[in-house]
Amino acid sequence: MSETTLNNLITTLKTEAIDAAEKEAAVIIKAAKEEAQRILNDAEQQQQQLLNDAEKEGQATLKKGESALRQAARDLTVTLRNDLMQLLKGVLEEDVNTNFTPELLQSAMVQVVENIGSGTQLTLSADLEAGLADYVQQRLQTSKASVAIMTDSTLNKRIQISQKGQGWSYEITPETVSALLGEHLSGKWENLLKNAV
């Protein structure tokens, strides 16, 4: 074999080897690009999935927060309304207690006895008896109603009205007056507070 043939053979082998290497490199590069594209696509899908999951979780958290906030507002409204009702009740009780005086009871007792009629018995606490008994007796002198007035030292700022012949007795205290007024006013207060809060 001549040197030229040998050089041609070497050149041919080199060319074939380079061509084969280039083809193999092209296949490897193509496979690498495809793998890189697949990895990139997977990463983008995972990224999108993570964003969707994060958005759903954020929406769920926001809804829970809004729901909790609405519940807290309702609870606060109810608590505030109840506190205001208790405050109004306390003011009413204090006002009734302050104004539950013999002077207030004088005309009330005369009207009660006149409406109930004869046979009425009034039992007064010692703190109310002083001027109230005399006043009621004086006012009833012109009336046809007869009343027995007694004092009971165990009563405190109370009046008992009874009709023994009819078998009933009723006790008037600042607490009972406050309770009756409170029942009458509580519906109005509720409506007022519901509309205001």
C-alpha positions as a printed NumPy array, in Angstrom:
array([[   0.   ,    0.   ,    0.   ],
       [   1.27 ,    3.282,   -0.936],
       [   1.653,    6.168,    1.291],
       [  -0.998,    8.118,   -0.563],
       [  -3.471,    5.295,   -0.191],
       [  -2.625,    5.052,    3.454],
       [  -3.114,    8.802,    3.866],
       [  -6.401,    8.582,    1.977],
       [  -7.449,    5.69 ,    4.169],
       [  -6.519,    7.605,    7.318],
       [  -8.317,   10.683,    5.999],
       [ -11.367,    8.575,    5.152],
       [ -11.308,    6.938,    8.582],
       [ -10.937,   10.318,   10.246],
       [ -13.782,   11.726,    8.19 ],
       [ -15.976,    8.727,    8.942],
       [ -15.046,    8.883,   12.615],
       [ -15.735,   12.633,   12.725],
       [ -19.018,   12.131,   10.834],
       [ -19.981,    9.305,   13.158],
       [ -18.958,   11.389,   16.184],
       [ -20.877,   14.396,   14.858],
       [ -23.963,   12.212,   14.222],
       [ -23.654,   10.683,   17.691],
       [ -23.122,   14.145,   19.166],
       [ -26.174,   15.403,   17.247],
       [ -28.248,   12.494,   18.629],
       [ -26.934,   13.137,   22.147],
       [ -27.548,   16.883,   21.811],
       [ -31.039,   16.253,   20.432],
       [ -31.792,   13.823,   23.293],
       [ -30.334,   16.307,   25.795],
       [ -32.443,   19.12 ,   24.325],
       [ -35.537,   16.917,   24.426],
       [ -34.773,   15.911,   28.022],
       [ -34.111,   19.538,   28.926],
       [ -37.399,   20.556,   27.283],
       [ -39.232,   17.759,   29.132],
       [ -37.642,   18.831,   32.43 ],
       [ -38.529,   22.466,   31.669],
       [ -42.128,   21.498,   30.798],
       [ -42.407,   19.418,   33.992],
       [ -40.981,   22.297,   36.004],
       [ -43.435,   24.746,   34.431],
       [ -46.341,   22.357,   35.121],
       [ -45.181,   21.927,   38.715],
       [ -44.767,   25.676,   39.019],
       [ -48.293,   26.221,   37.658],
       [ -49.674,   23.514,   39.97 ],
       [ -47.913,   25.088,   42.95 ],
       [ -49.289,   28.516,   41.987],
       [ -52.805,   27.076,   41.599],
       [ -52.533,   25.25 ,   44.93 ],
       [ -51.181,   28.378,   46.614],
       [ -54.002,   30.458,   45.145],
       [ -56.628,   27.923,   46.275],
       [ -55.086,   27.769,   49.736],
       [ -54.923,   31.559,   49.852],
       [ -58.602,   31.808,   48.843],
       [ -59.561,   29.192,   51.431],
       [ -57.576,   31.04 ,   54.108],
       [ -59.166,   34.337,   53.05 ],
       [ -62.662,   32.802,   53.219],
       [ -61.907,   31.331,   56.652],
       [ -60.6  ,   34.706,   57.796],
       [ -63.669,   36.525,   56.45 ],
       [ -65.953,   33.958,   58.086],
       [ -64.091,   34.266,   61.389],
       [ -64.255,   38.051,   61.135],
       [ -68.025,   37.965,   60.464],
       [ -68.512,   35.601,   63.425],
       [ -66.391,   37.847,   65.641],
       [ -68.475,   40.853,   64.539],
       [ -71.71 ,   38.973,   65.346],
       [ -70.302,   37.89 ,   68.717],
       [ -69.206,   41.438,   69.478],
       [ -72.639,   42.786,   68.482],
       [ -74.412,   40.278,   70.736],
       [ -72.001,   40.961,   73.606],
       [ -72.363,   44.707,   73.171],
       [ -76.157,   44.438,   73.011],
       [ -76.201,   42.261,   76.159],
       [ -73.853,   44.64 ,   77.958],
       [ -76.033,   47.61 ,   77.006],
       [ -79.151,   45.738,   78.149],
       [ -77.473,   45.028,   81.496],
       [ -76.411,   48.664,   81.75 ],
       [ -79.943,   49.876,   80.98 ],
       [ -81.345,   47.378,   83.485],
       [ -78.906,   48.635,   86.118],
       [ -79.823,   52.271,   85.412],
       [ -83.537,   51.404,   85.612],
       [ -83.079,   49.525,   88.901],
       [ -81.044,   52.379,   90.368],
       [ -83.618,   54.945,   89.253],
       [ -86.545,   52.928,   90.636],
       [ -84.692,   52.299,   93.902],
       [ -83.883,   56.001,   94.244],
       [ -87.481,   57.029,   93.547],
       [ -89.147,   54.309,   95.626],
       [ -90.016,   56.793,   98.373],
       [ -92.972,   57.164,  100.734],
       [ -94.09 ,   60.23 ,   98.745],
       [ -94.315,   58.174,   95.531],
       [ -96.099,   55.347,   97.298],
       [ -98.687,   57.543,   99.031],
       [-100.868,   58.214,   96.024],
       [-100.164,   54.766,   94.547],
       [-101.362,   53.017,   97.726],
       [-104.518,   55.112,   97.953],
       [-105.412,   54.279,   94.332],
       [-104.64 ,   50.589,   94.832],
       [-106.809,   50.365,   97.946],
       [-109.654,   52.327,   96.314],
       [-109.559,   49.991,   93.296],
       [-109.349,   46.807,   95.346],
       [-111.955,   47.889,   97.858],
       [-112.627,   47.053,  101.495],
       [-110.909,   44.237,  103.297],
       [-107.486,   45.208,  101.995],
       [-104.543,   44.792,  104.295],
       [-101.32 ,   46.781,  103.826],
       [ -98.178,   45.556,  105.509],
       [ -95.417,   48.159,  105.415],
       [ -91.739,   47.974,  106.2  ],
       [ -90.657,   50.153,  109.106],
       [ -88.775,   52.564,  106.827],
       [ -91.947,   53.273,  104.811],
       [ -94.527,   53.148,  107.616],
       [ -93.791,   56.508,  109.246],
       [ -95.788,   58.896,  107.081],
       [ -97.401,   56.472,  104.66 ],
       [ -99.854,   54.869,  107.083],
       [-101.232,   58.213,  108.29 ],
       [-101.499,   59.577,  104.753],
       [-103.357,   56.503,  103.445],
       [-105.75 ,   56.564,  106.436],
       [-106.475,   60.28 ,  105.96 ],
       [-107.115,   59.929,  102.224],
       [-109.354,   56.907,  102.718],
       [-111.581,   58.636,  105.322],
       [-113.652,   60.069,  102.495],
       [-113.65 ,   56.746,  100.653],
       [-115.862,   53.745,  101.307],
       [-112.846,   51.438,  101.33 ],
       [-111.538,   50.181,  104.642],
       [-107.946,   49.124,  105.029],
       [-105.885,   47.537,  107.785],
       [-102.337,   48.878,  107.949],
       [ -99.65 ,   46.896,  109.735],
       [ -95.891,   47.183,  110.125],
       [ -93.449,   44.296,  109.715],
       [ -89.872,   44.92 ,  110.801],
       [ -88.627,   41.985,  108.699],
       [ -89.607,   43.777,  105.506],
       [ -87.11 ,   46.197,  104.016],
       [ -88.443,   48.905,  101.721],
       [ -91.403,   46.685,  100.817],
       [ -95.162,   46.795,  100.854],
       [ -97.45 ,   43.797,  100.957],
       [-101.018,   44.181,   99.763],
       [-103.367,   41.327,  100.501],
       [-107.019,   40.424,  100.399],
       [-107.363,   37.62 ,  102.894],
       [-111.004,   37.052,  101.966],
       [-109.986,   36.428,   98.358],
       [-106.799,   34.547,   99.281],
       [-104.181,   36.601,   97.45 ],
       [-101.207,   38.685,   98.426],
       [ -98.866,   40.809,   96.38 ],
       [ -95.55 ,   42.326,   97.393],
       [ -94.301,   45.614,   95.956],
       [ -90.564,   46.211,   96.098],
       [ -88.112,   48.249,   94.041],
       [ -87.006,   44.931,   92.511],
       [ -90.529,   43.899,   91.424],
       [ -91.22 ,   47.338,   89.972],
       [ -87.888,   47.252,   88.132],
       [ -88.624,   43.753,   86.831],
       [ -92.067,   44.766,   85.556],
       [ -90.727,   47.914,   83.917],
       [ -87.781,   45.955,   82.522],
       [ -90.107,   43.384,   80.927],
       [ -92.166,   46.158,   79.41 ],
       [ -89.146,   48.076,   78.144],
       [ -86.838,   45.186,   77.196],
       [ -88.583,   44.567,   73.855],
       [ -88.32 ,   48.24 ,   72.983],
       [ -84.696,   48.33 ,   74.079],
       [ -83.958,   45.176,   72.032],
       [ -85.478,   46.743,   68.916],
       [ -83.67 ,   50.011,   69.518],
       [ -80.333,   48.242,   69.982],
       [ -80.875,   45.915,   66.997],
       [ -81.511,   48.906,   64.778],
       [ -78.646,   50.908,   66.246],
       [ -75.963,   48.188,   66.256]])
